[in-house]
Amino acid sequence: MAGALDSARYRYFVRRPPACRWKNVEALVLGGHGDDMVPIRSCCRVAGMPVDKFVDEKTLAGIEARTRKAGGEIVGLIGVSAFWSPAIAAIEMVEAIVYDKKKIIPSCVLLEGEYGVKGLFSVCR
């Protein structure tokens, strides 16, 4: 669920400076849930155009840093571990499967022989 949650946060933060609708923003975050996650700037688009057409380099770097720290920011604000954000991300994933939405959600999965690879986590979209 980290890919779904962190990509949603990245989209949210990107949409704020240009004040566009969140549905117009595509974004992808890979890696673990925390400081080692990687917001993929080349996959970040606003209405199909590269994000850097809308957001300057300094602001975008700040957005990416905030995306990495957002979980801790929320815990700091409420004082306990956040549970609703991960739950909503998990619900998004379950709905995509149950309702066969054909939705692309970044996820990390353990490969056990798929594609000839065993014992390795791979990113699945």
BELWOLIN-V929677 format. One record per residue. N is the residue number from 1. SS is DSSP state (h for helix, s for strand, l for the rest). PSI is psi in radians with two decimals (NA if undefined). Layout:
N/SS/PSI + N/SS/PSI
//
This chain:
1/l/-0.23 + 2/h/-0.73 + 3/h/-0.73 + 4/h/-0.82 + 5/h/-0.90 + 6/h/-0.57 + 7/h/-0.65 + 8/h/-0.72 + 9/h/-0.74 + 10/h/-0.81 + 11/h/-0.77 + 12/h/-0.84 + 13/h/-0.62 + 14/h/-0.68 + 15/h/-0.36 + 16/h/-0.90 + 17/h/-0.80 + 18/h/-0.07 + 19/l/0.85 + 20/l/2.95 + 21/l/2.49 + 22/h/-0.49 + 23/h/-0.27 + 24/h/-0.07 + 25/s/2.22 + 26/s/2.37 + 27/l/2.69 + 28/l/2.26 + 29/s/2.28 + 30/s/2.86 + 31/l/-2.98 + 32/l/2.85 + 33/l/1.77 + 34/l/-2.73 + 35/l/-0.31 + 36/l/0.06 + 37/l/2.75 + 38/s/1.82 + 39/s/2.15 + 40/l/1.71 + 41/h/-0.65 + 42/h/-0.30 + 43/h/0.00 + 44/l/2.12 + 45/s/2.56 + 46/s/2.03 + 47/l/0.68 + 48/l/-0.08 + 49/s/2.64 + 50/s/2.44 + 51/h/-0.55 + 52/h/-0.08 + 53/h/-0.33 + 54/l/-0.51 + 55/l/2.26 + 56/l/2.84 + 57/h/-0.83 + 58/h/-0.78 + 59/h/-0.74 + 60/h/-0.71 + 61/h/-0.69 + 62/h/-0.69 + 63/h/-0.75 + 64/h/-0.70 + 65/h/-0.74 + 66/h/-0.63 + 67/h/-0.74 + 68/h/-0.55 + 69/h/-0.01 + 70/h/-0.69 + 71/h/-0.80 + 72/h/-0.61 + 73/h/-0.77 + 74/h/-0.78 + 75/h/-0.71 + 76/h/-0.61 + 77/h/-0.68 + 78/h/-0.26 + 79/l/-0.10 + 80/l/2.95 + 81/l/2.33 + 82/l/2.43 + 83/l/-0.42 + 84/h/-0.62 + 85/h/-0.86 + 86/h/-0.61 + 87/h/-0.73 + 88/h/-0.69 + 89/h/-0.73 + 90/h/-0.69 + 91/h/-0.73 + 92/h/-0.74 + 93/h/-0.78 + 94/h/-0.77 + 95/h/-0.68 + 96/h/-0.64 + 97/h/-0.91 + 98/h/-0.75 + 99/l/0.14 + 100/l/0.93 + 101/l/-0.15 + 102/l/0.55 + 103/l/2.43 + 104/l/2.07 + 105/l/2.14 + 106/l/2.26 + 107/s/2.65 + 108/s/2.23 + 109/s/2.56 + 110/s/2.12 + 111/s/2.23 + 112/s/1.05 + 113/l/-0.32 + 114/h/2.43 + 115/h/0.36 + 116/h/0.30 + 117/l/2.39 + 118/s/2.50 + 119/s/0.42 + 120/s/2.43 + 121/s/2.37 + 122/s/2.69 + 123/s/2.28 + 124/s/2.33 + 125/l/NA
//
